[in-house]
Structures are given as structure tokens and as C-alpha cells.
Amino acid sequence: MVHAFIMVKTAAGESERLLDPIRKLSRVTEGHVVAGDYDIIAEVESEEVYEVLKTASSGIQGLEGVTDTKTYISMEE
């Protein structure tokens, strides 16, 4: 199992609107609006790393209002 965190940067004022669509993506297990360099953290679980990257690129980056993402793969089992 691959466990990852996708940091999401949004356009000004868009984080609250984007939280629900991100949470509804099939591999996203949790999503939180946060303060800091990024606006949302999405927690993702999948069988393959490719599925995490697809969630970031096609799922999250495909949403209008998302300006940037950064993906971190957990090294813990």
C-alpha cells in the first residue's frame, strides 16, 4: 500500500470551495484546509505510486482554482 500526502496550492479564496471535490476523489482518504505555504493537504492511499501521481495530476490539478501541487510519498510501512 502506498500512503502519500498531496499539498495543494489554490487561487485566492478557493480553498474552502475546493476541499469537498478533493475529498470526493476515489483515493483521497482525508483532506484539510491548512495555513502555510500550501492551502490544502490531501491524504491519499493506493496500491501503486502511479495511482497517487494520477490522483495529483488528473484529479487535483484538473480542478479549476488549483494552481500547484507537491506530492510526498510516506516512507513508513
C-alpha positions, 0 to 999 in steps of 0.5 A, spaced: 500 500 500 502 506 498 500 512 503 502 519 500 500 526 502 498 531 496 499 539 498 495 543 494 496 550 492 489 554 490 487 561 487 485 566 492 479 564 496 478 557 493 480 553 498 474 552 502 470 551 495 475 546 493 476 541 499 469 537 498 471 535 490 478 533 493 475 529 498 470 526 493 476 523 489 476 515 489 483 515 493 483 521 497 482 518 504 482 525 508 483 532 506 484 539 510 484 546 509 491 548 512 495 555 513 502 555 510 505 555 504 500 550 501 492 551 502 490 544 502 493 537 504 490 531 501 491 524 504 491 519 499 492 511 499 493 506 493 496 500 491 501 503 486 505 510 486 502 511 479 495 511 482 497 517 487 501 521 481 494 520 477 490 522 483 495 529 483 495 530 476 488 528 473 484 529 479 487 535 483 490 539 478 484 538 473 480 542 478 479 549 476 482 554 482 488 549 483 494 552 481 500 547 484 501 541 487 507 537 491 506 530 492 510 526 498 510 519 498 510 516 506 516 512 507 513 508 513 510 501 512 
